[in-house]
């Protein structure tokens, strides 16, 4: 048995490759829209746009930004070997953009009464990372 084998028999955790440039730009105060324009595959930039729109009462914009970040994250997860299920640890910082976008999508869906989407995204978040579900609310 490999030391990295999942003892529960499920798929190994997926760790997205690090892409520090968008994260550093955002941390240094660059507008999320500018970061998303320069790095359109960055789920983190889209998640931050979703958060800002939601906080500003622009729920439909938040939903659209979150959905973009979610789909960009799914693409990245698949490229990283993810097979559609299994852990996506919040503890691995490069995974946080996808998880934040997934959380933002659930939040916006709930706000517009899209209950099935809210439940699907909330379950997906909990199944992917219980830590993310707890941390993000």
N, C-alpha and C positions, 0 to 999 in steps of 0.2 A: 504494500500500500504506500502510495506517495504521501509525503507530509502535507501536500497541498490538496489532497483529495477531500471532498466534502463528505464528512462522516454520516450525514443524514441521507446520502444517496442521491441528492438532487444535483442540479447543475452547479458548476463552480461559479463564484461571484464574477461579475463582469466589471472590469476596470477600464474606463475610457482612457485613451492616451491623453497626456497633459497637453494643453494648449494655453500656455501662460499669457500670451499677449493680450487677448481680450480681457482676461481677468485682471491683469495689471492696469490696463487702461481704465476699466471701470473703477478699480480701487483708487486710482489717482484722480477721479472726478470727471473723466471723459463722459460725455452724454451717451446714454445707452443707444440712442438712435444712430449716433456716429459710429459706435462700436459695431452695431448690427450691420450697418452699411459697409464697413470695412471687412468684417468677419461674419458674413451671413449664415455660416454654419454654427455659430456660437449659441448654443441653447441658453447660456448664462445671460447674454445680452438680451435675448428675446424674453427671458423670464423677468429680467429687471424692467424691461419695457412694460410687461404685463402687470407687474407690481405697481409701477408708477401710474399706469392708466387706471387700475382698480382703485388705488388710493385717491385718485382724482375724480372718482365717480363715473369713469368712462368704461363701463363694464363690457360693452361689445368690443371696444378696442382691446381691452385686456384679454378677452376671450380669443381674439384673432392673434394677438402677439403670443399668447400662451400656446395656442395650437401650432403656430409656426415653430416655436422652441421645442415643443413636444415632438413634432415630426422630424426636425433636424436631429434631435436626440435619438429617436428611434433609428434613423439612418446610421448614426455614429455607433450605436450599440450593436447593430447588425454587422457593421464593418469590424467591430471588436470581437465578434464571435458569438454574440448573444443569440439564442435560438427562440426567443419569444417568451421566455419565462426564466425565473431564477433571480438570485440576489443582485442588486445594483447598489452596493454600499454607499451610503451618504458619507461615511468616514473617508472615502476616497474623493478628495476635493474635485477632480475633473468630472465626477458623476453628478455633482450638485446642480449644475445648470439644467440638466435633463429633469432631475427630481423636482427642482423648483418650478420648472415649466409645467410638469405634470400636476403639481399641487395647485398652481395658478389656474390651470385649465379646469380642475375640479371646482375650485372656488367660484370661478366665473360661471360655469355651468349651473351650479347651485343658485347663483344670483339671478339667472334668467329663467329658472324653473325647469331646466333640462335635467330632471332627476336621474334618468338612466345614465347619462354621461357622467354626472356627478358621482354616482355610485360606482360605475366602472373605473373611473380615474382614481377615486379614493381607495378602492380595493387594490388596484394596480400599484398605487403608491405604497400601501401597507405591505403588500406581498413583495415588492421590490426592496423596500428598506423601511423596517419598522422605526428605525432611528429618524429617518426623514419625516415619516408621518407624525411622529411625536414632536420633533423639532419645529416643523413648519406649521403644525396645528392642523 
